[in-house]
Amino acid sequence: MAKQPTHKCTECGATSFKWSGQCESCKAWNSIVEEAPLSTGPGKKSLGAMRGKTLELSDLNAKDDPPARTASGVAELDRVLGGGLVEASAILVGGDPGIGKSTLLLQAAARFARNGMHVIYVSGEESAEQIRMRAGRLKLSESPVRLAAETNLRDILTTLDKERPKLVIIDSIQTMWSDQVDSAPGSVSQVRAASHELVNFAKRTGTAIILVGHVTKEGALAGPRVVEHMVDTVLYFEGDRGHQFRVLRAVKNRFGPADEIGVFEMTGRGLAEVTNPSALFLSDRDKPASGSVVFSGIEGSRPVLTEIQALVSPSPNPQARRTVVGLDSQRLATILAVLESRCGVPFAGLDVYLNVAGGMRVNEPAADLAVAAALLSAREDISLPPESVVFGEISLSGALRQVTQAENRLKEASKLGFTSAIGPVQKKLPRVDGMTLRTMPDLATFVQELFGTDPAP
C-alpha cells in the first residue's frame, strides 16, 4: 500500500493529510505544499513520513565550559580518570576475578561519599552483608554509602530515579537482567540492553555510573563490543596474584588521556596507592646480573622504570621454546629475527625466557632495545652497568628509531639514582643533570660496542 503524502503550511508549519487552498490553522491562502517523506523504504523498516524535532546546531568555535570533575581523594584513581569523576559519565571497569575490582570501587565509593557525594552501590554478585563485611575489614563501615543487592534492572532504575544519586556502582553488568529480553543474565542481548538503559539513565539525569565487567580467558572484556563504545571510559585492572602490585589502566577515556595508569599495592587493609611505582618495579640493583636490564618507559603521562629479565639456555628439544611474560610474544620474535639477520647473532637451538619483573606489562615499542640488551646479556653472560637504563625502538632494518619524551625518561632515571642511559640518536639531545646519554645509530653498533660481537657482513 502506497504511503499517503503529507502536506505542510509554509507560514505556520501545520501539517495535514490533504491539500486545501487555505490553512485551517493560520488562515493563510495558497501556503500548503506537499512534503516529501523523511525516509523511503519498506514501511516497517524505514522512518517514513513522520518528522522529529529540529536539532540545535552550534559552531566549531563555540566556547563550552570544561566538564566539572569531582576528585575522589584516591590520587591514582583520579589520575587514570583524567583528574576526577565527570558528571553524567559512564565508566566500564574490567579485570580478572579476584584481582581487587570490588575492593577498589568500594574504597573509591567511600571516599566520594565522605566528600559529600550521594553514592549507591548495587551488587548482583554479593549480598549486602558480604559488602558490609568487606567494608568492616577495610575500616569503611562509617562511610555513608547506600547498599543494595539486586539484579532486576527495572527495580534498580526505579530506585535510582527516586534517589537521584551522584554516583552509582553496578557490580557487575553481567548479572543484570531486563524483563523485556528473553534470554539469561550474562547473555549478549541482556548485557547490551542493561548497558544501554544504564548509560541512557546517566546521560539523562547527570548521574555518573561505574559498571564492573567480567573478562574472558584472553583478558578482554566479556560481552558485546558495543558496550565499550557506549561508555565514556574503559579501565582495565591488571595484576598477577603472585605479586602485590595492581595496575589500573585506561584504554579509552573521552575526558582524559588514554593509556594512563595508576599503581596500587594490595595490603591487608585493601589497596594502597603507590606514588613511586618505579622503585617498586625494580629489584635490588647492587649486584649486577646478566640478562637484567632496566627500561625507562612512559605509561600514559608518567615515566616508569621497569626491569626486563632474560634467560637464554641450550634447548634439549628439537624446537626451541619462547616464553614471554609481560611483553608481546610477537615483538620478541621480531627482535630475535632482527638480531640474527642484521647483527649475525643466532638464537637457533636456544630456549628464550623473557619476563618483566613485578608483574608489570609493557606495550611500548621503545622497550625493543632493552629487550635486545637483555637477550644479548643473557646469551653472552655479560652484565650491563647497574647504573644504566636503556630505551629505543628497533626497526626491521636494524636502525634505532628515536622515542618520545626522552627527557622525562632520563629525569625519572636520575631521580632513582641512575647516572647513564643508552638510547637512539635524538634530533634534540635532552640534557639532565647527573645523566649521561650514550646514543647508538643502529642495533649493529649497539651489539658491537657493548658486547664485542661483530655484525654480520
N, C-alpha and C positions, 0 to 999 in steps of 0.2 A: 504494500500500500504506500503510495507516494506521500511524502511529508507535506502537511499543509503549510503554505508560506505565511510568514508573519509580516505585519505592516507597522511602521513606526512614524510618529509625528516628529517632523524635524524642528518644530517650535518648542514643544514641551517634553518630548521623549515618550509619550504614552504609546502603548502597543495595543494592537488589535489583530484579529484573525482575518479580517476582510477590509477591503478598501472602501473609503467613503470620501465624499467631497469635503466634508467638514469634520474637524476633530471634535469628538464629544467632550474632551477634557478642557481644551483651551479655546474652542470655537473658531480656530483658525481655518481658513479655506485653502484648499489645494496644498496642504502641508504633509499629507500622508503618502509615504513611499514604501514600496515593498523592500523588506530587509532580507539580505542573504543569510542563510543559516550559518551558525558559528562553526559547524563541522559537518562534513559529508562522510557517508559510510553506512554500514549496517545499523539499523535502528536501535538494537540493543547494545551496540558496542561503541558508537560514536557519541559525542556530546550533543548532537542535534542542534535545534534552533535556539534552545534556552541560553540566555546570556547571564554572565555573572556580573559582579561589581567591578568597576574600573580601579586599577591599582594606582597608588600614589607613587609617582616616579621622582627620583632625585638625580642630581648631577654628580659627576665623579669628584668634583672639588668641594662637595658638601662637608661641613665640619661637624662631626659627631663626637660626643664625649666618649672617652675610652670606657670600657665596661668596668663597673665597680667591683672591687675584689675584697674578700674577707680573708684575712690571714688566720690560719689555724693555731699558730704558735709552734707547730712542728716544722722547723725550718727546712728540712729535707723534703717534706711533702709539698710545702709551699713553693720550693724551687722547681719541682717537677711540674706543678700545675701552672707555672709561669708567673708566680707572685702571690697566689692565693686562689680562693674559690670564687668563681664568677657566678653571678645571679643567673638563674634560668639555664644553667649549663647541664649537660648530660655527660657523665663520665663512666667509662667501662673499665673495670679492673679485672685482670686475669692472672692466673698463676697456678702452679701445681697444688694438688691437695695437701694441706698441712704446712704450706710454706709460710703462712702468717698473714693472709689477707684479712681474715676476720679480726685478728688481733690488732693489726694496723688501723683498720677502719673504726674499730671500737675506741681505740685511743684517740683517733682524729675526731670522732663524734663527741667524745668527752671534752676535748679541747674547745671545739666550736661551741658546745653547749655552755661551758664555763664562761665563754666570751659574750654570752647573751643571745646566742642564736637558738631558735626553736628547732630541735633535731628529733627526728623519728627514725628508729632503727627497726626494720622489718626483716625477720628471719624466716625463711622457708625450710631451712635445714636443721635448725636447733630450736629447742623450746626457750621460752623467756627465762626459765630457771637456769638453763645452761649458760645463757648470756650473763645472767646475774652472777653466776659462779666465776666466770672469766673476769668480769668487772671487779669482783672482790679480790681475785688473785692479783689483778693489775692495780689495785688501790684506786678504783674509779667509781666505787659504789655511790659516792656523794654527788656525782655529776648529774645534772638534770636532763638526762637523755630519756626519751619515751620509747618503750619497747613494745613490740607486737610479734607474735608468731603466727603467720597466716600465709596461705598460698593462693587464695581466691582473689583474682585481680579486681573483680567488681567491688568486693568488700574493701580492698586496700585503697582503691581510688575514691570510694565514698568517704572513707575515713580521712584521707588526705585532703579532699575537697572541703571537709568540715573544719579540719585543724589548720590548714594552710601553713605548714611548716616552711622554714627557710632551707632546710636540708633533709633529704630522705635517703637512706641507705637500704638497698634491696639486696639481700644475701640469701639466695642467688637468683638470677634471672631464669635459670633452667628449672627452678621449682615452681615458678608462677604458671597459672593456667587460667584461661579465659573460657567462660561458658558458651561463647559464640564459636569456638573452634572445636571440631570433633576429632581430637587427637590427644594423646597422652602428654602430660607435662614433660618438658625437655625436648619434644619433637621440634622440627624446623618451623612448622607453622605456628606452634604455641610460642616459641621464643620470639619469632618475628612479630606476632600480634601483641604480646606483652610488652616488648621493647617499644613498639610504635605507640601504644597507649601511654606508657610512662614518659617517654620523651615528649609526646604531644602535651601531656599534663605539665611538664616542666616549662615548656615554651609558653603555654597559655597562662600559667599562674605566677611565673617567676621563681618557682622552687627549683633549687639545684638538686639533681638526683645522681647518686652513685650506684651503678649496677655492678654486682660481682658476677663474673662469668667463669664457667669451667673451661679447661683446656684439654686438647686432645693429646694422644701419645706423642705427637710430633711437637707439642708445645704451643700450637696455635689455638686461638680462642674457638671453642666449640660453638656449633650453630651456624646459621646463615651469615655469609659475609656482609649482607646488607645491614646487620646490626652495627658493625663497625662504621658504616657510612652514616647511620642515623645519629650517632653520638658525636659530641664535640671533641672528646679526648679519649684516647685509648692508652691505658697504662698496663705494663706487664710487671709482675712481682717475681723476680728471678732469684735463684739461690740454690745451693746444694745443702741437703740436710746434714751432710758431714761437716759443713762449715757453719759458723755462727753469723756470717755476713749475709745480708739480703740487699738486693738492688731493685729499686723501683724505677722503671724506665718508661719514658713517654715515647710511644711510636707514632702518635698522632695528637696534635694539640692545636686547635683553632685559636687559642688565646695565648700562646706562648711557643717557645722553641721546641721542636721535636728532638728526640734522642737525648733529652736531658735526663740525668739520673740523680737519684737520691739514695744514699747508702745508710743502712741500718744494721744494728747488731742485735741478735736475738739473745736476750738475757732472761733471768728468772722472773723479772718484773715486766716482761713484754719487750717491745722493740725500742732500742735506744738509738738516738741519732749519732752518726759518725761524721764529725766535722772535718776530719783529715783522713779520707779513705786511702790516700797513697801510702801512709805509714802502716796501715793495716794489711794492705795487699802485698807488702814487701816483707820477705823473711829476713833473718839475721844475715847481714852482708859483711860481717867481719872477716869471714874466711871465704876467699874466692873459690868457686867450684865450676868445673867445666860443664857446659850445657845450660848455664844460668845467665840470662841477660835481662836487664831492666829496660822496659819500653816506656817512653814518655808519650802518653796518648791524650786525646781530647774526647771526653764524653759529654756531648751537648755543648755547654759553655764552660765546662770545668775540666782543667787538666788533671789527669790521674796517672800515677806511676804504677805499673804492674810488672810482675816478674814472670818471664816466659822461660819455661824449663823444657829441655830436650834430652832424650836418651837415645843413643844410636848403638846397636849391638848386632853382631852377626846373626843371621836368621837360620835356624835349623830346618825351616820349611822351604819347599821349592818356590813358594811365592811369599815375598817379604810382607810383613804387616805394617800398616799405617794407622796408628791410633791417636786421635786428637780429642782433647777436652778443653773447651772454652774458645776454640777457634774454628773457622770454616775448613772442613777437610778438603774441599776443592781448591782452596787457596794454598794449602800445604802442597798438594800435588803439583800446582803450577810453579811454586817456588823450587821444589825439587827438580822439576824439568828444566828450569832456567839455570840452576846451579850446574846441572850435568851438561846442558847444551852449550851455554855461554861461558862457563868457567872451568869446564873439564873436571868437575868434582862428582864422581859417580856415587849413587846410593843403592845400586842394584845389589841384591843379596844381603841388605842390611834392614833390620827392623827399626822403625822410627816411631818414637813415642813423644808426643808434644802436649804440654799442659800449661795452662795459665794458673798461677798459684792463687790461692784464696777463694776459688770458686767464681772468679770474675769471668765475664765473657767479653771478648774483644772482637769487634766487627770492622774496625778502621783499617783501610788499606795501608796506612802509614806504619802498621806493625810488620810489614813484609821484611824490612831489613833486620829487625830484631829477631824475627823467626829464623831468617837465614843465618844470622850470627849465632843463635843458639844451636842450630843444626851443625854448623861448622865447628863450633866449640866442642860439642859432644863427640863429633866424628874424629877430630884431630886431638882431643883431650888437651885442649889449650884454654885456659881461663882468661876471660876478658878482665880488664882492670875493674875492681869492685866500685870505683868512684865514677864509672861511666854509664851513661844512658844512650840508647840507640833508637833512632826513628828514621823512616824513609820508605817510600813506595817503590817497588821493583816493577819495571815494565818487561814485556816479553822479550825485548831486545837486549835486556841486561842493564839498561840505563836506570839511574836512580832519579825519580821524579821528586820535585820539591813538595813540601807539605804545608798546610795552613797552620797559622798560629804558632810558628816556631818559637817566637819569643816567650809565649806563655808556657810552652813545654819546658824551656830552659829555666824560667823563673821557678816553676814547681820543683824541678830537679835541684836547683840551688837551695831552695827552702829546706829540702831534706838532706842536705849535706853533700850532694854530688858536685863534682868540680869540672867534669868534662862531658862532652856529648859527641856522638858520631852520627852524621846525617848527610843528606844530599846537598848539592850546591844550591844556595838560595839566591834569588835575584837581589834581595835586600838582606845583607848579613845582620842578624839580630845581635845585639850587644847586651849582655847581662853580667853584672859584676860578679866575679868569682867563678864564672863559667867559661870554658874554652870549647869552641865548636870546631870539630875536625870534619871537613867536608870531603865527600867522595863523589867523583863524576859518574861512576858506574859500578856494578857489582863485581866485575873482574878486578878492578883496582882495590876494592874493599877486601876481597879474598886474598889478594897477593900481599897487601900491606899488613894485614892483621894476622894472617895465618901462614904466610910464606908459601902459598900454593900458586903456582904459575897458571894463568888462564890457558884454556885450550887454544891451539893455533887456528 
